[in-house]
């Protein structure tokens, strides 16, 4: 059974940093790209970014709203994807979901339960 | 354009058919995927590609696409289908991903 479990959320002050983790099980983690998707309170889904599998260079893409502040990385040996969030703003508040990305046609076929990040002083 | 546009809200009578649409230039090049999100829960993939359903998704859910419009159809809507529905696709560059604003489906 595929499982994705996010952790690391919490309350953080504006301008500070936070690192989220996504621990995967039930599939060959290294074979898949992984994304982070967030949802502000009462709002819709927003793609944050993804990291390709090592077979495709392990490179990353980020949404314009977080470019230069957020970094996605992965440790295939530990089956974990990370989202490093720096210079946090109040508008970064929301639930952050980890997803498994699956090929062509492109889709997010599995989602974690999400972790809440609150940016407030 | 890298936007996907959805109607904010749609309603359907129990047992009737409803279509939820998603429009965007990127849909000329890329298929949409559709996600159901019930209150307080994580999204779930319901349709992807030309018209593919993941295992466990009822066959009353179907998808189609024409030009810049993708559609999710629920044939014989059930009370449990009341949820928010989001479309998504790669953007026109192919390197990023975009979501529609979501459609709140009410089953009357």
Interface residues (C-beta under 8 A of the other chain):
Chain A: X35 X37 X44 X45 X46 X47 X50 X61 X63 X97 X105 X106 X107 X108 X109 X110 X111 X112 X113 X114
Chain B: X30 X31 X33 X35 X37 X42 X43 X44 X45 X48 X49 X50 X52 X54 X84 X86 X88 X89 X90 X95 X96 X97 X98 X99 X100 X101 X102
